[in-house]
Amino acid sequence: MTTLERPRTVGELKTSGYQVLPVREEMRKNLIAKMRAGEDLFPGIYGYEETVIPHIVNAILAGQDIIFLGERGQAKSRIIRSLTSLLDEEIPVLAGCEIPENPFHPITQAGRDVVAGKGDAAELEWISRDQRYGEKLATPDITIADLIGEVDPIKVAEGRYLSDELTIHYGLIPRTNRGVFCINELPDLAERIQVGLLNIMEERDVQIRGYRIRLPLDVFIVASANPEDYTNRGRIITPLKDRYGAQVRTHYPTKIEHEIGIMDAEHHPVPADFNVVVPAYMKEVIAEISRLARRSPDVNQRSGVSVRASIANYESMLANALRRAILTGEDVVVPRVSDLPYVIPAISGKVEFETVEEGREDQIIDKLIQGAVVAVFNRYFNLGELEQVVNRFKAGVAVEVGDMTPSAEYDSLARQVEGIFPAIEKLGATKSSAEEASAVEFLLEGLHLNKRLNKDKVGGKTQYRG
């Protein structure tokens, strides 16, 4: 329906045969259409195809309100915001009303007065699906006025009685009537506010300053919470828990390719005038750092290790590779193992450590980086196929590398080490000297971490020897 064809009054809307569906039925209808068309229901969401998404689909098909339980960085907010894609592109509402009103059955006194006074001539406006989404982060200072409404003293001063419904200034939830409303971190909501939310969801009965009004709102209520806060006694009232039809548990990526997919999709790109090549093994190392942190006894697992940590680490690694390319005059940006120490400032702010001595945090992160490198290295190689390389070092060869060493110097380094070129080819690093440099560092560090080579810090560089 084009803008010119859209009905502009209630009468024209009736003549067009338009039917106003409740939000849950509208979402279910559009979900079914998307499923039949084979569309991606939640674009940009990785790793939830067989776990989380089926539960969301079932909840919407069942017409149930949803609460998402999960640690930080598990795409809860992104999924919730993407629920608007299941709403119609545009819907008609009564023009001039404080909340989005069903043109055929308004629920507020103001809406009913418009229809009673103008009848079929009552004007409409059309709102998009993005205008039908509301969100509020739960904090202890939230009031009933914020979520539901408050008596407006200006309207009282105009001569209305306090008992008059027209004196009410509606809050966020009524203003999202006929849409989707989300409360983030639900357990942080004060109990008395939770009671008000309970009434909105079930009884449709709200008291504002002692004045009782009935608001049969048509709102799809969604919430998010940390599992620890949600399950702790006293953080959320039991009747409110009971009102949510579906409790969907999110999780961190279970497969490394999912974590890499998120990193690729979400990181800030390097300027376009540089050619960026990120070897697969370096992406795997960054993803593996987060995966190891999620199992580390030194990291507080209750707070979790967000996928944002992987994204920030990836960006920091690329940033140092870009800095090297700028300073050495290269136009190809390829990250190396020597860029990995520069992820420490990024991940330090993304994880909470268990009680450790002051200054040990960097050591813990360094161990995570080493563990990630050796884990990825051992996926690509067995030590037997690099025995010739090890023997060359045992014969007295020593090489020196560094994060600011120009890529061109690595070719002469590699030629000193007999047997290393087949391993470089296995990594697919034959297209440029920058890719070869990255492969050389990965191979040397992997052998060192497997205790086949010694490693010394010499100034700002690293020396590998037999």
Secondary structure, DSSP 8 states (H G I E B T S, - for coil): --TTTS--BHHHHHHHT-----HHHHHHHHHHHHHHHT--SSTT--S-TTTHHHHHHHHHHHT--EEEE--TTSSHHHHHHHGGGGS-SEEEEETT-SS---SSS--SHHHHHHHHHHGGG-BEEEEEGGGGEEEEE--TT--HHHHTEEE-HHHHHTT--TT-GGGEEE-HHHHTTTEEEEEESGGGS-HHHHHHHHIIIII-EEEETTEEEE----EEEEEEE-HHHHHSTTSS-HHHHHH-SEEEE----SSHHHHHHHHHHHS----TTSEE---HHHHHHHHHHHHHHTT-TTB-TTT---HHHHHHHHHHHHHHHHHHHHHHT-SEE---GGGGGGGHHHHHTT--B-S--TT-HHHHHHHHHHHHHHHHHHHH--GGGGHHHHHHHHTT-EEEE-TTS-TTHHHHHHHHSTT-HHHHHHTT--S-HHHHHHHHHHHHHHHHHTTSSEEEEETTEEEEE-
